[in-house]
Amino acid sequence: MNTTFLKIFRRLVQKGNLTLILSSGERAILGDGSGVPVTVRTMDEEAEKAILHDPGLRFGEMYVEGRIVIDEGNIFDLISMVKANGLEKAATISNTATALLHVAEQQIKSRLPVNRNKHNVAHHYDLDGKLFDLFLDQDWQYSCAYFDPPGINLDEAQTAKKRHIAAKLLLEPGQTVLEVGSGWGGMAMYLAESSGVEVTGVTLSEEQLKVSRARAQKRGLGDRVRFELQDYRTMVDRQFDRIVSVGMFEHVGMANYGYFFSKMAGLLAPKGVMVLHSIGQAEKPWATNPWIEKYIFPGGYMPALSEVVPAIEKSQLVIRDIEILPMHYAHTLRAWRERFAARKEEAIRLYDERFFRMWEFYLASSETAFLHDNLSIFQIQLSHELGAVPFTRNYIGEREAALREFEKTRPPLEPVEFRPPAA
C-alpha cells in the first residue's frame, strides 16, 4: 500500500468531494464534500509511485494509459478540483527536483541551433482532419474565440474574434496582408472578403496548406488569397501593409523572440500595422508543462508579457495597444471539450481509446489552466510610426459595426473538406 500517495492527496484535497481508491483497495473520502463528486481509482502501485515522483508528466501518462480510472465525474472535474486546492500542497523534495529538471531540459533545448519547427508543427497539425472536425467551429478556427457579447455560441464567438482583429488592423482595400501561421485559411478569407485586401498566409503544415488552398479556390479567392509552405524566418525582400499572427507565437520558442520581432519589423511596411494574438501568462513560467510539451505541442511555450515586451523594444517596433482577454479561452476550450466528448465514439474509431484519452486530457488540462493558473490571451498592436494608429480606441467599435454589416451579406461558409494525412 502506497501510504505516501494517500498522505499527499489528503494534504492536497481540502476542498471538494473526492473518493480515492488505491490499487491496494483502500478507499478514502477527501475534501469538504462541496462541488462535483469525483471517484478515482489507481490501478497499480507503480502508477502511484510514478505520479508522486513526476506529477507534471506522469499523471497525464497514467490517465492516458488507463492506469488512472475515473468512475464518477470526469478528468476535467478532477484536475479542476486539484488545481483549486493549490498544487503547491503536493510538493515534495523529489517531485520539486524533477520539475526543475524539466525546466532545465526545456531551457537547454530552446537554445539548441536545431530547427525543428516543421517537425513540431506536423506532430500536431498534420493529424487526420476528421479529428479537428469533431470539435472546432465551422470555419476551423483553432485559437481563442472572442465571446462578445457573452453567451454567444462558438461559431459566433470565432466570427467575433476575426472581426475584432480585423478592426485593429485598420484595413483598407488594396492593402497587402501577411498572416504568419495561417491555419486552415479562415482568417485570411475573412480579411480578404470583408476588407478587399490581398492576403498571403504562411504555414509549416502541409495538410493545412492543402485545405487552405482548396478553400480559397472554392470561394473564388484564388487571386486575392495565397497560401505558402514557408517559414517566416526565410522570407526576404518583401514588405506588407499589415501583418497578423493568431495562435502561432506560442510556437516561436522562448529563445527566439528577438529574431521574431526583428523579422516582423523588416516585413512590415513603414506605415504598417501588426496585430499579434497569443496565449500569455501572468508571470514568467520558465517552461511548458512537460506532458503538454511531450505529447501535444513539442517546442511550445506561453510567455509572460515581461518576456515579450523587451524583444519588441529591441526590434524598434512600437506598441500601440495591448488588450488582455481573460477567460475567453476557458470558454473556447470548454466548448471544444464538450464537443469532443460528445463524439467520443467517432474519435475512438478514428484513432483508438488511448488517443481519445490523450486529447481529452489535453483539452481538460488546458481549460483548467485558464481557470486556475492565470493564463489569458494578449493582443498586441504594433507599428513603426506614431500616426499609423488613431489616438483613441473608438475606431475599434466603429469598424466592428461596419464588419457586422458585411457579415450579414457574406456567403455562408461551406464545411471544411478534410483529407487523411499523407502517408
Backbone torsions as a table, in degrees:
resi	resn	phi	psi	omega
1	MET	NA	130.6	-178.2
2	ASN	-88.8	86.1	-177.1
3	THR	-66.5	-30.6	179.2
4	THR	-64.5	-40.2	179.3
5	PHE	-58.9	-48.2	179.5
6	LEU	-65.8	-40.1	179.8
7	LYS	-59.9	-43.4	179.8
8	ILE	-63.7	-42.6	-179.2
9	PHE	-68.8	-34.0	175.8
10	ARG	-63.5	-39.6	179.1
11	ARG	-69.9	-34.1	-174.7
12	LEU	-78.5	-50.4	-171.1
13	VAL	-92.2	91.5	175.3
14	GLN	-97.1	-32.5	177.6
15	LYS	-112.5	144.2	179.0
16	GLY	115.5	-169.3	-174.5
17	ASN	-142.5	85.7	-174.6
18	LEU	-116.9	126.5	169.3
19	THR	-104.7	118.6	-176.9
20	LEU	-110.6	122.1	178.9
21	ILE	-112.9	112.8	-177.7
22	LEU	-78.3	165.5	179.4
23	SER	-62.2	-24.0	178.3
24	SER	-75.2	-12.3	-176.0
25	GLY	99.8	-11.8	179.5
26	GLU	-66.5	138.2	-178.2
27	ARG	-117.9	136.1	178.3
28	ALA	-135.2	137.4	175.7
29	ILE	-105.1	120.3	-171.6
30	LEU	-118.1	154.3	177.2
31	GLY	96.8	-174.6	-177.8
32	ASP	-101.5	9.5	177.4
33	GLY	84.9	2.9	-178.4
34	SER	-87.7	157.8	172.9
35	GLY	79.4	-167.4	-177.0
36	VAL	-71.8	127.6	176.9
37	PRO	-71.2	135.7	-180.0
38	VAL	-129.8	133.0	176.0
39	THR	-120.2	124.5	-174.4
40	VAL	-126.1	136.7	174.8
41	ARG	-117.6	136.4	168.3
42	THR	-98.4	135.8	-169.9
43	MET	-90.7	-20.4	179.8
44	ASP	-155.2	155.7	-175.9
45	GLU	-67.5	-31.2	178.6
46	GLU	-64.2	-34.0	176.1
47	ALA	-64.1	-41.5	177.7
48	GLU	-61.1	-44.6	179.9
49	LYS	-64.0	-40.3	-179.3
50	ALA	-62.6	-42.6	-179.7
51	ILE	-65.9	-41.2	178.2
52	LEU	-60.1	-40.9	-174.7
53	HIS	-75.8	-38.0	-173.2
54	ASP	-145.9	69.6	-174.5
55	PRO	-62.0	-34.7	-177.8
56	GLY	-60.1	-35.5	179.4
57	LEU	-100.3	-46.9	-166.6
58	ARG	-80.0	-25.7	177.2
59	PHE	-60.2	-48.2	177.5
60	GLY	-62.9	-40.3	179.8
61	GLU	-63.8	-41.6	-179.2
62	MET	-66.2	-35.5	177.4
63	TYR	-67.7	-46.1	-178.9
64	VAL	-62.0	-38.1	-178.9
65	GLU	-78.2	-3.4	-179.8
66	GLY	79.0	17.5	179.8
67	ARG	-95.0	-4.8	162.6
68	ILE	-120.9	126.6	-177.2
69	VAL	-122.3	133.2	178.4
70	ILE	-104.0	112.7	-178.1
71	ASP	-88.5	-25.1	179.8
72	GLU	-140.5	136.9	-172.0
73	GLY	80.8	-162.2	178.9
74	ASN	-143.9	179.9	-173.8
75	ILE	-66.4	-32.0	175.6
76	PHE	-63.4	-45.1	180.0
77	ASP	-58.5	-41.1	-178.7
78	LEU	-67.6	-50.5	-178.2
79	ILE	-63.3	-41.3	-179.2
80	SER	-63.3	-41.0	178.4
81	MET	-63.1	-45.6	-178.3
82	VAL	-63.5	-44.7	-178.8
83	LYS	-68.5	-35.4	179.2
84	ALA	-63.0	-26.9	179.1
85	ASN	-82.6	-18.5	179.8
86	GLY	99.3	103.7	-175.5
87	LEU	-62.9	-22.8	-179.2
88	GLU	-61.4	-20.8	179.1
89	LYS	-69.0	-19.4	-180.0
90	ALA	-93.8	4.4	-176.6
91	ALA	-70.4	137.8	172.2
92	THR	-131.0	170.2	177.2
93	ILE	-60.4	-41.3	-176.8
94	SER	-66.2	-52.4	-175.4
95	ASN	-75.0	-22.8	173.5
96	THR	-68.3	-41.9	177.6
97	ALA	-63.5	-40.1	178.5
98	THR	-64.3	-41.8	178.6
99	ALA	-61.7	-39.8	178.6
100	LEU	-65.7	-34.1	176.0
101	LEU	-65.5	-39.5	176.1
102	HIS	-61.6	-42.7	178.9
103	VAL	-60.7	-47.3	-179.3
104	ALA	-61.3	-42.7	-179.8
105	GLU	-61.2	-45.3	-179.3
106	GLN	-68.3	-36.9	178.3
107	GLN	-62.6	-41.8	179.5
108	ILE	-67.8	-47.1	-178.6
109	LYS	-59.9	-36.2	-177.2
110	SER	-67.1	-18.8	-176.8
111	ARG	-104.3	-0.4	178.1
112	LEU	-73.0	138.3	-178.5
113	PRO	-79.7	53.3	179.9
114	VAL	-122.4	121.8	-179.6
115	ASN	-87.2	100.7	177.6
116	ARG	-109.1	19.0	-175.6
117	ASN	-58.0	-47.8	-176.8
118	LYS	-65.2	-40.9	177.9
119	HIS	-62.6	-44.2	-178.6
120	ASN	-64.4	-40.3	178.4
121	VAL	-65.0	-45.3	-179.0
122	ALA	-61.7	-35.0	-179.6
123	HIS	-53.4	-36.4	-175.0
124	HIS	-107.1	-47.1	-168.0
125	TYR	-89.3	-12.9	179.3
126	ASP	-97.9	21.4	172.8
127	LEU	-71.8	168.5	179.7
128	ASP	-55.7	128.5	-178.3
129	GLY	-58.8	-26.0	179.8
130	LYS	-61.1	-27.7	178.6
131	LEU	-61.8	-48.7	-177.6
132	PHE	-69.6	-27.4	177.9
133	ASP	-66.9	-18.2	-179.3
134	LEU	-70.6	-26.7	-170.9
135	PHE	-137.5	-13.9	-178.9
136	LEU	-81.6	169.1	176.5
137	ASP	-73.0	179.7	-175.2
138	GLN	-62.9	-28.9	-178.1
139	ASP	-92.9	1.6	-179.9
140	TRP	56.0	50.4	172.8
141	GLN	-84.0	109.9	-175.6
142	TYR	-103.4	55.3	176.1
143	SER	-155.6	175.2	-173.3
144	CYS	-60.0	130.1	173.8
145	ALA	-82.0	172.1	-177.1
146	TYR	-124.7	104.1	-172.9
147	PHE	-87.7	75.4	179.5
148	ASP	-132.5	109.7	5.7
149	PRO	-78.9	162.1	178.2
150	PRO	-58.7	146.3	176.1
151	GLY	94.6	-7.1	177.7
152	ILE	-72.1	162.0	-177.8
153	ASN	-82.8	176.3	-173.6
154	LEU	-61.8	-44.1	-179.6
155	ASP	-62.0	-42.6	178.9
156	GLU	-64.8	-39.2	-178.5
157	ALA	-69.8	-34.0	176.5
158	GLN	-70.9	-35.6	173.5
159	THR	-64.2	-41.1	178.7
160	ALA	-61.6	-36.2	176.9
161	LYS	-62.6	-47.6	179.8
162	LYS	-62.7	-40.6	179.3
163	ARG	-63.2	-43.8	-177.9
164	HIS	-64.5	-42.9	179.8
165	ILE	-69.4	-41.3	178.7
166	ALA	-60.2	-39.3	179.1
167	ALA	-63.1	-41.5	-179.1
168	LYS	-70.2	-22.7	179.4
169	LEU	-76.8	-15.5	177.6
170	LEU	55.4	52.4	-174.6
171	LEU	-74.9	145.3	173.4
172	GLU	-132.2	147.0	-178.2
173	PRO	-54.2	139.2	177.4
174	GLY	90.6	-11.0	179.1
175	GLN	-70.4	158.0	174.9
176	THR	-102.8	139.0	-176.3
177	VAL	-128.2	134.9	171.9
178	LEU	-107.6	126.7	172.9
179	GLU	-108.3	117.0	-178.5
180	VAL	-94.1	108.5	-173.5
181	GLY	87.4	77.7	-166.5
182	SER	-92.7	2.4	174.4
183	GLY	55.1	-135.2	179.5
184	TRP	-97.8	18.2	168.1
185	GLY	92.7	-2.7	-174.0
186	GLY	-64.2	-43.0	-179.9
187	MET	-64.9	-46.1	-178.6
188	ALA	-59.7	-43.8	-179.9
189	MET	-65.7	-39.2	178.6
190	TYR	-62.2	-45.6	-178.7
191	LEU	-63.1	-43.3	-178.3
192	ALA	-65.5	-44.7	-176.5
193	GLU	-73.1	-37.2	-174.7
194	SER	-79.8	-28.4	-167.7
195	SER	-128.4	0.8	176.6
196	GLY	67.0	32.6	-179.6
197	VAL	-103.5	165.5	174.6
198	GLU	-103.6	128.1	-172.8
199	VAL	-118.5	133.0	169.6
200	THR	-112.7	118.7	178.3
201	GLY	-105.6	134.1	177.6
202	VAL	-116.3	141.0	-178.7
203	THR	-147.2	159.5	173.0
204	LEU	-107.9	3.8	179.5
205	SER	-97.1	117.5	-179.4
206	GLU	-66.2	-36.3	-179.7
207	GLU	-69.8	-42.8	177.2
208	GLN	-63.5	-36.3	178.9
209	LEU	-60.0	-47.5	-179.4
210	LYS	-60.6	-46.1	-178.4
211	VAL	-65.2	-44.5	-178.2
212	SER	-60.7	-46.8	-179.4
213	ARG	-62.4	-41.9	179.8
214	ALA	-64.7	-40.3	-179.7
215	ARG	-65.5	-43.8	-178.7
216	ALA	-63.6	-42.2	178.5
217	GLN	-63.8	-40.9	-177.7
218	LYS	-65.2	-31.4	178.9
219	ARG	-91.0	7.2	178.0
220	GLY	71.5	30.2	-177.4
221	LEU	-109.8	13.6	-174.5
222	GLY	-60.0	-24.2	-179.4
223	ASP	-89.1	-11.2	-176.9
224	ARG	-120.8	-12.3	-179.6
225	VAL	-130.4	118.3	-179.8
226	ARG	-124.4	142.6	178.5
227	PHE	-122.7	138.4	-176.2
228	GLU	-130.2	142.9	171.0
229	LEU	-82.9	95.5	-166.3
230	GLN	-149.6	134.4	171.0
231	ASP	-86.2	126.0	-177.8
232	TYR	-55.6	-26.4	-176.2
233	ARG	-69.2	-20.7	-177.7
234	THR	-101.2	4.8	179.3
235	MET	-74.8	131.9	-178.5
236	VAL	-136.0	156.2	171.9
237	ASP	55.5	37.0	177.9
238	ARG	-138.8	144.3	172.8
239	GLN	-137.0	150.0	-175.8
240	PHE	-130.3	147.9	178.1
241	ASP	-69.0	-31.5	-178.6
242	ARG	-139.8	147.0	173.6
243	ILE	-131.0	136.9	175.9
244	VAL	-134.0	141.6	176.8
245	SER	-144.2	120.6	-175.0
246	VAL	-124.4	115.7	174.4
247	GLY	72.7	15.1	179.1
248	MET	-105.2	-28.9	-173.3
249	PHE	-61.3	-26.6	177.9
250	GLU	-62.9	-15.2	-179.4
251	HIS	-101.3	-2.3	-177.7
252	VAL	-66.7	-39.0	-179.9
253	GLY	97.3	139.6	-171.3
254	MET	-61.7	-23.5	-177.3
255	ALA	-90.7	0.2	-169.6
256	ASN	-117.3	10.5	-175.7
257	TYR	-65.1	-39.0	180.0
258	GLY	-59.8	-46.3	-179.6
259	TYR	-67.0	-40.0	-178.8
260	PHE	-57.0	-51.1	-175.4
261	PHE	-73.8	-31.9	175.6
262	SER	-66.3	-35.4	176.8
263	LYS	-68.6	-42.1	178.2
264	MET	-62.8	-38.8	178.7
265	ALA	-60.7	-38.5	178.8
266	GLY	-73.0	-30.5	-178.5
267	LEU	-83.8	-19.2	-177.4
268	LEU	-89.0	128.2	-180.0
269	ALA	-61.7	158.2	-175.2
270	PRO	-54.1	-36.6	179.3
271	LYS	-100.7	17.7	-173.3
272	GLY	-79.5	169.6	178.1
273	VAL	-133.4	138.2	176.3
274	MET	-123.8	143.2	172.6
275	VAL	-124.6	124.7	179.4
276	LEU	-113.4	125.9	-179.0
277	HIS	-118.4	119.5	-174.4
278	SER	-151.0	156.7	169.0
279	ILE	-71.7	139.4	176.9
280	GLY	-137.1	164.1	-179.9
281	GLN	-120.3	158.7	-175.1
282	ALA	-73.5	-24.3	176.9
283	GLU	-147.1	162.0	-175.6
284	LYS	-59.3	121.5	-175.5
285	PRO	-86.5	-21.6	-178.9
286	TRP	72.7	-31.9	-178.3
287	ALA	-159.4	160.3	173.7
288	THR	-86.6	151.8	173.5
289	ASN	-49.1	128.7	-172.0
290	PRO	-62.9	-31.4	178.6
291	TRP	-68.6	-45.6	178.3
292	ILE	-61.6	-42.1	-178.6
293	GLU	-64.3	-37.5	-176.4
294	LYS	-78.5	-41.7	-169.0
295	TYR	-106.1	-23.4	-171.7
296	ILE	-116.3	-58.9	-175.8
297	PHE	-126.5	75.6	176.9
298	PRO	-60.0	134.1	180.0
299	GLY	82.2	-1.3	-178.1
300	GLY	-78.7	155.2	179.4
301	TYR	-160.7	131.6	-179.4
302	MET	-108.2	109.5	-168.8
303	PRO	-85.7	166.7	164.0
304	ALA	-87.8	154.7	177.6
305	LEU	-58.2	-30.1	180.0
306	SER	-64.5	-19.7	175.4
307	GLU	-88.3	-25.2	-174.1
308	VAL	-88.5	-44.5	-173.6
309	VAL	-59.5	-42.9	178.1
310	PRO	-59.1	-36.4	179.0
311	ALA	-68.2	-36.5	176.5
312	ILE	-64.0	-44.9	-178.5
313	GLU	-60.3	-40.9	-179.7
314	LYS	-67.8	-26.6	-179.6
315	SER	-77.2	-13.0	-177.4
316	GLN	71.8	10.8	163.2
317	LEU	-74.6	153.5	-177.6
318	VAL	-117.2	132.8	178.3
319	ILE	-75.3	123.4	177.6
320	ARG	-100.4	-27.8	-178.2
321	ASP	-161.2	140.0	169.3
322	ILE	-127.9	125.8	176.2
323	GLU	-120.4	131.4	176.5
324	ILE	-101.2	127.4	179.5
325	LEU	-110.6	91.4	-179.9
326	PRO	-80.0	144.4	171.3
327	MET	73.7	-15.8	-178.3
328	HIS	-62.0	-36.5	179.5
329	TYR	-74.4	-30.3	174.7
330	ALA	-60.7	-43.3	178.2
331	HIS	-65.9	-39.6	178.9
332	THR	-62.4	-48.5	-178.0
333	LEU	-65.6	-34.6	176.3
334	ARG	-62.5	-44.3	178.0
335	ALA	-61.2	-44.9	178.2
336	TRP	-61.3	-46.4	-177.1
337	ARG	-62.2	-44.0	-178.8
338	GLU	-67.5	-38.6	176.9
339	ARG	-64.8	-42.6	-178.8
340	PHE	-65.0	-44.4	179.8
341	ALA	-63.8	-36.2	-179.6
342	ALA	-66.4	-20.5	-179.4
343	ARG	-115.8	36.2	-177.0
344	LYS	-55.1	-46.6	-176.1
345	GLU	-63.1	-36.7	177.6
346	GLU	-66.1	-40.7	178.9
347	ALA	-63.7	-40.7	179.5
348	ILE	-66.1	-40.5	178.2
349	ARG	-65.7	-33.2	-178.5
350	LEU	-70.1	-43.1	177.9
351	TYR	-123.2	-96.6	175.0
352	ASP	-166.1	178.4	-175.8
353	GLU	-67.4	-34.6	178.3
354	ARG	-61.6	-43.8	179.3
355	PHE	-63.8	-40.4	177.1
356	PHE	-58.1	-46.5	-179.1
357	ARG	-64.1	-35.1	179.5
358	MET	-63.0	-47.3	-179.3
359	TRP	-74.8	-30.8	173.2
360	GLU	-62.0	-44.0	178.7
361	PHE	-64.6	-42.0	178.9
362	TYR	-59.5	-49.1	-178.1
363	LEU	-67.4	-40.5	-179.1
364	ALA	-68.0	-45.8	-178.5
365	SER	-67.8	-33.7	177.4
366	SER	-67.3	-41.9	178.3
367	GLU	-61.1	-44.4	-179.6
368	THR	-66.5	-27.9	177.9
369	ALA	-63.3	-38.1	178.3
370	PHE	-77.7	-23.3	178.3
371	LEU	-81.5	-34.8	-168.9
372	HIS	-122.9	-16.1	-170.9
373	ASP	-110.9	15.0	176.7
374	ASN	62.9	30.9	170.1
375	LEU	-82.6	151.3	176.9
376	SER	-155.9	-176.6	174.5
377	ILE	-108.2	135.8	168.5
378	PHE	-116.1	141.1	172.9
379	GLN	-116.8	119.1	-178.6
380	ILE	-111.5	126.0	177.1
381	GLN	-101.9	129.7	-173.5
382	LEU	-127.9	152.9	173.1
383	SER	-156.9	172.4	172.8
384	HIS	-89.7	-40.1	-170.4
385	GLU	-110.7	147.3	-178.5
386	LEU	-60.6	-41.2	-174.8
387	GLY	-80.2	3.0	-177.9
388	ALA	-70.7	-20.9	-176.9
389	VAL	-129.8	138.2	177.3
390	PRO	-56.4	159.6	-174.9
391	PHE	-85.3	-6.7	171.8
392	THR	-125.9	168.2	-177.4
393	ARG	-94.1	8.6	-176.7
394	ASN	-60.8	-29.8	-176.3
395	TYR	-61.8	-26.7	-177.5
396	ILE	-63.3	-51.1	178.7
397	GLY	-63.0	-39.3	179.8
398	GLU	-63.5	-44.7	179.5
399	ARG	-69.3	-36.0	176.8
400	GLU	-62.3	-38.9	178.8
401	ALA	-61.7	-42.0	178.2
402	ALA	-66.0	-39.0	179.5
403	LEU	-67.5	-33.6	175.4
404	ARG	-61.0	-38.7	177.5
405	GLU	-64.1	-41.6	176.3
406	PHE	-58.9	-43.6	-176.1
407	GLU	-61.3	-27.0	179.5
408	LYS	-66.5	-26.9	-177.4
409	THR	-108.3	-2.9	-178.7
410	ARG	-67.8	132.7	176.5
411	PRO	-57.5	140.7	-178.0
412	PRO	-60.9	147.4	176.8
413	LEU	-72.7	138.2	174.6
414	GLU	-88.9	152.6	178.6
415	PRO	-55.7	141.9	177.2
416	VAL	-64.8	131.1	177.1
417	GLU	-91.1	108.1	-177.7
418	PHE	-95.0	166.1	177.6
419	ARG	-145.6	152.7	178.9
420	PRO	-64.1	148.6	-179.8
421	PRO	-62.0	153.7	179.5
422	ALA	-61.8	144.4	-179.9
423	ALA	-69.6	NA	NA
